[in-house]
Amino acid sequence: MPASPRRVLAWPALLVALLWGVAGCTVGPDYKRPEILTPTEWRNPNQETGSLAGRHWWQLFQDSVLQELIRTAFYEDTFRRFGFLCLGSILLVLLLRRVAPPRGPIALH
């Protein structure tokens, strides 16, 4: 049974790809790692330390429009309300299944 043309071409192509990949990963014998100048300190020592997570970060900008937008987003958070609605409906379904387990498909008449 003769080999298919695809199979005949597959092995050389695989070998070339493998050799090409290995050759791309090699580094010459005269390679030297470049020196990287890193700072001695992570932060400026004169800066106030602490996290912005515990603060009202939007007040740092002293922008009344931004503060109003943040206030509106906080009080009218529809995603949060939707999440509580979904959670409430899931808990209601679980409670109803516990009280009255389903007895088959629901038929609407």
N, C-alpha and C positions, 0 to 999 in steps of 0.2 A: 504494500500500500504506500504510495508516494506521499511525502509530506506536503501539506498545503503551503501555498506561497506566503501566507501570513506567518506561519510558524517558522518558515525558513528565514524570513526577514526579522522576526521578533528577537531571536537570540543575538545577532550582531548589534541590533539597535539597543538592546538592553545592556550589552557589554560596553558599547560606546558611552551610553548614559552613565553607567557606573564608573567608568574610568574618568569621564569628564567631571563627575561629582567629586571623586577622590582627589583629582588634580586641583580642583578649585579650593579644597580644604587645606592643602599643604602650604607651608610658608617656607621661604628660602632659608638656607643655613645662616645667612648673615642678618637675620631679622633681630631687631632690638626693640623692646617695648618702649614706646615714647613716654617721657616723663610728663606727668599730669600735675599741674599746680593746683592744689586744693587749699581752700581757706582754712586757717587754724581754728576759727570759731564758726559755729553754725549761724548764730544771729549776732546782730550788733549789740554789744554789751550795754549800750545806752538805751536800748529799746525796753519798753515795759514788757515784762514777761506775762504770760497768761494766754488763755484761749479766747477767741472771739465767740466760741460756741455758747459761753455762759453770759454773754452780753447781748444787748440790743444793737447789733452791728449796723443797722440802717441809721441809727442816730449819730454814728460817727461822721456821716456825710453831711449832716445838718441841712438836709433838703426836705422841705415841707411836703412837696409832691410825692417823693419817695416814701416818706413816713405815712402819708395818707393812703398810698397804694398798699403798703404792707399791712396797715391797720384794716383796710377793707378786705384784703385777701385773708387775713386771719379770722375776721368775724363772719365772712361770707364764704367760707371754705366749703364749696360744694362737693369736692372729692371726699372730704372727711365725713360730711353728712351722708353721702352715698355709701361710704364704707360702713358707717354705723347702720344704715338701712339694710345693707346686704347681710351684715352680721346678725342683725335682729331677725331677718327673714330666715336665715339658716338655723338660728336657735329655735325659732318657732316651728320649723319643719321637723327638727330633731325632737322637740317636745311632743308634737302631734304624733310622730311615729312611735314614740314611747307610750303615749297614752292610748292610742288606737292604731295598732300596726295595720299596714295595708293588707287587704284581702283579695287583691286581684286588680285588674286594670280599672281605672275610673271611667265610668260611662256618663256622658252628659246627655240628659234627656230634654 
